[in-house]
């Protein structure tokens, strides 16, 4: 049977609409807190149309004056009380820009209301907090995701593919993961952000938490959700006059049965960096930038390559969050944003702090 070209176009166009109809309505998003500098991730996407900010909860009303946020969100949708915001505006999901210590408080409010949550890295300041979060997520059947900038790097996912699917470097043996910058004061973070970022309770630590979590997250991912056998760490205060309460430089060593991961997290790098070197029996992968990498194995010379962009919704935290909430994609336990991965991340970070305090190697077996 022949189909007229015009009719065929209409059929294909209609099919494309049907395929996207499930996610066409914007995600009703609430914002808990405005003190975290990663708030720019929401602000930079407000014109995009995939989500709508239906409510904001922030006790410090001076932070309500953010001009970009006020341009898109009516003053009547700002609240000083989180629970009032949740009950009045009824968001489908909440993104948290509070201190790490306060993640639990937000999830305690959202979970009984069946509201899904995405927090900025890391999940929690302590294992006790992380376990309480996991229990709430399970009890009330909500998603709790953790957002890392590096989750959306095409080069990281290409590295994973080369290691896991192509066996490009042979048996994995070592990961060196570098994260940080010259320091939050030095790069001009706001006083509201610094107030809790440099607090040992509200942030859980300094560079060990702020940047150590990236390495723990990536190592856990590349090890397919396996915990390290041991954790050893050395935390330093190279700038005690600027950061008197917390470490500003952390080296964390994770040992697995056949792999060693060294995490170098610092507020003392002379440059901004989020890169990693992964070694195997037959080669190496240097992830240098979000999309740039150098690769080598015994069959070829070192090659510089630029990786292709990730497909939606895996290329953006808010596309991803929306797709998860709407049931369009599944969160696997080994995924970078998953609760399972990030429970291990918090366990690694807590062990690193304990190791530094005691001088001992901490067993996670």
C-alpha positions in Angstrom: 0.0 0.0 0.0 1.4 3.4 -1.0 1.2 6.3 1.4 1.1 9.9 0.1 4.2 11.9 1.1 2.1 14.5 2.8 0.2 11.9 4.8 3.5 10.2 5.7 4.8 13.5 7.1 1.7 14.0 9.2 2.0 10.5 10.6 5.7 10.9 11.5 5.1 14.4 13.0 2.2 13.0 15.1 4.4 10.1 16.3 7.1 12.6 17.4 4.5 14.5 19.4 3.3 11.4 21.0 6.8 10.4 21.9 7.4 13.6 23.7 3.9 14.2 25.1 4.8 12.5 28.4 7.4 15.1 29.2 6.0 18.2 27.6 4.6 19.7 30.8 7.3 21.6 32.8 8.4 19.9 36.0 7.0 21.8 39.0 10.1 22.5 40.9 10.6 23.9 44.4 13.9 25.5 45.6 15.0 24.9 49.2 17.7 27.5 50.1 19.5 30.2 48.2 22.9 30.3 49.8 24.7 27.7 47.7 26.6 29.2 44.8 25.5 26.4 42.5 22.1 28.1 42.4 23.4 29.5 39.1 22.5 26.1 37.6 18.8 26.8 38.1 19.1 30.5 37.2 20.9 29.8 33.9 18.1 27.4 32.8 15.0 29.4 33.9 14.1 30.4 30.3 14.4 26.8 28.9 10.9 25.6 29.6 11.5 22.1 31.0 10.8 23.1 34.5 8.9 25.8 36.4 9.9 27.2 39.8 6.7 27.1 41.8 8.1 28.0 45.2 11.2 29.1 47.0 12.0 28.6 50.7 14.8 30.7 52.3 14.9 32.1 55.8 17.3 34.9 54.9 15.0 37.3 53.0 17.9 39.4 51.8 18.7 36.5 49.4 15.2 36.8 47.9 16.5 39.9 46.0 18.3 37.8 43.4 17.4 39.7 40.2 17.4 36.7 37.9 15.2 34.6 40.2 12.8 37.5 40.9 12.4 38.1 37.2 10.9 34.6 36.8 9.3 33.9 40.2 6.6 36.0 41.7 7.2 37.4 45.2 4.2 35.6 46.5 6.0 32.3 45.9 8.8 33.1 48.3 8.6 31.6 51.8 10.7 31.7 55.0 9.3 28.3 56.0 10.0 25.2 54.0 6.9 23.2 55.0 4.7 26.2 54.2 6.2 26.4 50.7 5.7 22.7 50.1 2.1 22.7 51.2 1.2 26.0 49.4 2.9 25.5 46.1 2.9 21.6 45.9 6.0 21.0 43.8 6.6 17.7 42.2 10.3 17.9 43.1 12.7 20.0 45.1 16.3 21.0 44.4 18.3 21.8 47.6 20.7 24.8 47.8 21.2 24.6 51.6 24.2 23.5 53.6 25.1 19.9 53.3 24.1 19.4 57.0 20.6 20.6 56.1 20.0 18.1 53.3 18.4 15.7 55.9 16.1 18.4 57.2 14.8 19.1 53.7 14.3 15.5 52.9 12.5 15.0 56.2 10.0 17.6 55.0 9.7 16.4 51.4 9.5 12.6 51.9 6.2 12.3 53.7 4.7 14.6 51.0 6.0 12.3 48.3 8.2 15.0 46.8 11.3 13.9 45.1 14.6 15.6 45.9 17.9 16.4 44.2 20.7 17.7 46.4 24.0 19.3 45.5 27.0 17.1 46.2 27.7 15.4 48.6 24.6 13.6 49.9 25.2 14.3 53.6 27.9 15.2 56.1 27.9 11.9 58.0 27.0 8.3 57.5 24.3 8.6 60.1 22.6 11.4 58.2 23.0 9.5 54.9 21.4 6.4 56.3 18.4 8.4 57.6 18.0 9.9 54.2 18.1 6.5 52.6 15.5 5.2 55.1 13.1 8.1 54.3 13.5 7.6 50.5 12.7 3.9 50.9 9.8 4.4 53.3 8.1 7.1 51.2 9.2 5.7 47.8 10.8 9.0 46.6 13.9 9.6 44.5 16.9 11.3 46.2 19.5 12.1 43.6 22.9 13.8 44.1 24.1 16.3 41.5 27.8 16.5 40.6 29.2 18.7 37.8 31.3 15.8 36.6 28.3 13.6 36.1 27.5 15.5 32.9 31.0 15.4 31.4 31.0 13.5 28.1 34.7 12.6 28.6 33.9 10.7 31.8 31.3 8.6 30.1 33.5 7.9 27.1 36.2 6.8 29.6 33.7 4.5 31.2 32.8 3.0 27.8 36.4 2.5 26.8 37.2 0.8 30.1 34.0 -1.3 30.5 32.9 -2.1 27.0 36.0 -1.9 24.8 38.6 -3.1 27.3 40.8 -0.4 25.8 43.3 -0.2 28.7 43.0 -3.8 29.9 42.6 -4.7 33.5 42.1 -1.6 35.6 44.9 -0.9 38.1 44.9 2.7 39.3 42.9 5.9 39.3 44.3 9.4 40.1 41.5 11.8 40.5 42.1 15.6 40.8 39.5 18.2 41.9 39.5 21.7 43.2 40.6 25.3 42.7 42.6 28.0 44.5 40.0 28.2 47.3 36.4 29.5 47.8 37.6 32.8 49.3 40.1 33.2 46.6 37.6 32.7 43.7 35.1 35.1 45.3 32.4 32.9 46.8 29.6 34.8 48.5 29.7 35.4 52.3 26.4 33.4 52.6 28.1 30.4 50.9 31.3 30.7 52.8 29.5 30.9 56.1 28.6 27.2 55.9 31.1 25.9 53.3 34.0 26.6 55.8 32.1 25.2 58.8 33.1 21.7 60.0 29.6 20.9 61.1 27.5 22.5 58.3 29.7 21.3 55.5 31.2 18.3 57.4 34.8 19.4 56.6 36.6 21.6 54.1 38.2 20.4 50.8 37.9 16.8 51.9 34.1 17.2 51.6 33.8 19.9 48.9 36.1 18.2 46.4 36.9 14.8 47.9 33.3 13.7 47.1 34.0 13.9 43.3 36.7 11.4 43.4 34.7 9.1 45.7 31.8 9.3 43.4 33.7 8.6 40.2 35.8 5.8 41.8 32.6 4.1 43.1 31.1 4.4 39.6 34.1 3.0 37.8 34.3 0.1 40.4 30.6 -0.8 39.7 29.4 0.2 43.1 32.1 -1.7 45.0 33.2 -0.3 48.4 37.0 0.1 48.9 38.5 -2.3 51.4 40.4 0.5 53.1 40.6 4.3 53.3 43.6 6.3 54.3 43.8 10.1 54.3 46.0 13.1 55.0 44.2 16.4 55.5 46.2 19.6 55.7 45.6 23.3 56.6 47.9 25.1 54.2 46.1 28.4 54.7 44.9 28.3 58.4 44.6 32.1 58.4 41.9 31.9 55.7 40.4 28.5 56.7 41.0 28.2 60.4 38.2 25.6 61.1 38.6 23.1 58.2 41.1 21.4 56.0 42.0 23.0 52.7 43.9 20.1 51.2 43.0 16.4 51.2 44.7 13.3 49.8 42.6 10.2 50.1 43.8 6.7 49.2 41.2 4.0 48.5 42.3 0.4 48.2 40.3 -2.3 46.3 41.4 -5.9 45.8 43.2 -5.1 42.5 42.9 -1.3 42.2 44.2 1.8 44.0 42.5 5.2 43.8 44.2 8.3 44.9 41.9 11.3 45.3 43.6 14.7 45.4 41.1 17.3 46.5 42.3 20.8 47.3 41.6 24.5 47.7 45.2 25.1 46.8 45.5 24.2 43.2 46.9 27.0 41.0 44.1 26.4 38.6 40.5 25.1 38.5 40.5 21.3 37.8 38.2 18.3 37.6 40.2 15.7 35.8 41.3 12.1 36.2 44.0 9.7 35.0 42.9 6.1 34.8 45.5 3.3 34.2 45.2 -0.3 33.1 47.6 -3.1 32.2 47.6 -2.1 28.6 47.2 1.7 28.5 45.8 4.8 30.1 43.0 7.4 29.7 43.6 11.0 30.8 40.3 12.8 31.1 41.6 16.4 30.9 38.4 18.5 30.3 34.7 18.0 30.3 34.9 16.7 26.7 38.7 16.3 26.0 40.8 13.3 26.7 44.1 11.6 25.8 44.1 7.9 25.3 46.8 5.3 24.8 47.2 1.6 24.6 49.9 -0.8 23.3 48.3 -1.0 19.9 48.4 2.8 19.2 50.2 6.0 20.0 48.7 8.6 22.4 45.7 10.2 20.8 44.0 13.5 21.7 40.2 13.3 21.3 37.1 15.4 21.8 34.1 13.4 22.8 30.6 13.8 21.5 27.9 15.5 23.6 25.8 13.2 25.7 22.2 12.7 24.6 19.3 14.2 26.6 18.4 13.6 29.3 21.8 12.4 30.3 23.5 15.7 29.5 21.9 17.9 32.1 20.9 17.6 35.8 17.5 19.1 35.3 16.6 17.1 32.1 17.7 14.0 34.1 15.8 14.9 37.2 12.6 15.5 35.3 13.0 12.3 33.3 13.5 10.3 36.5 10.5 11.9 38.3 8.2 11.4 35.3 9.2 7.7 35.1 10.9 8.0 31.7 14.3 6.6 32.7 15.5 4.3 35.5 18.1 5.2 38.1 20.5 2.2 38.4 22.2 1.5 41.7 25.6 2.0 40.1 24.7 5.4 38.5 26.6 8.5 39.5 23.5 10.2 40.9 22.1 7.2 42.7 21.4 6.9 46.4 23.4 3.7 46.5 26.6 5.3 45.0 26.3 8.3 47.3 25.9 6.3 50.5 29.3 4.8 49.7 30.7 8.3 49.0 29.7 9.5 52.4 31.1 6.4 54.0 34.4 7.1 52.2 34.5 10.7 53.3 33.7 9.9 56.9 36.4 7.3 56.9 38.9 9.8 55.4 38.2 12.2 58.2 38.6 9.5 60.8 41.8 8.3 59.2 43.3 11.7 59.4 42.3 12.1 63.0 43.7 8.8 64.1 46.5 8.3 61.6 45.2 4.8 60.9 44.0 3.0 57.8 40.2 2.6 58.1 38.7 -0.7 57.0 35.3 -0.6 55.3 35.0 -4.4 55.0 
